[in-house]
Amino acid sequence: MAMDGNSKTVVKLVSVVVVMGGLAWASVPFYDWFCRVTGFGGTTGTASAGSQEILDETIKVRFSASKERDMPWEFKPMQREVEIRLGETGLAFFEAYNPTDRPVAGQASYNVTPYEAGGFFDKIDCFCFTEQVLQPGERVEMPVTYFVDPEILQDRDAKYTHTITLSYTFYEIDLPEEQAALATDGETSTTTN
């Protein structure tokens, strides 16, 4: 069965729409993967263990904390700056406090500046890997374990970095189902009493 000119045009247009939709759908995970692999945009790397090599050369790591406009928590680094040897495993703490009378769930986004250092800043463990839930009046210390890869000295742009700033921004998210159920049960029992 032969197609006429109009049918071929429709098939070609539908094919273009399907391909463009597929590319748009794949662009977000691809961009995320690209940023994690290259450190583009200050995205950090992750590691399952510390570096095998520790150099005598040091670098300063600064810590910054902020929150989305509607996030009710108080959030701050417990230390502003440390000096660490390249490859040495560091441990830093951030403090979060929920001053409200309700449980609040949060998730932290993060980046590193200067951007060219992002691919050399590796997190071993971090509170930012999971959502956090703070009960009313709860105050917690949240750790991040990290190291700066000695390979930073081999990179033509990043080797001139003397200070890296690790920044976190907390934003409120929906409570996990089990926490939301507990909060709802608590409200129901107080209302019925």
Buried (B, 14 or more C-beta within 10 A) or exposed (E): EEEEEEEEEEEEEEEEEEEEEEEEEEEEEEEEEBBBEBBBEBBBBEBEEBBEEBBEEBBEBBBBBBBEEEBBBBBBBEEEEBEBBBBBBBEBBBBBBBEBEEBBBBBBEBBBBBBBBBBBBBBBBBBBEEBBBBBEEBEBEBEBBBBBBBBBBEBEEBEEBEEBBBBBBBBBBEBEEEBBEBBEEEEEEEEEE
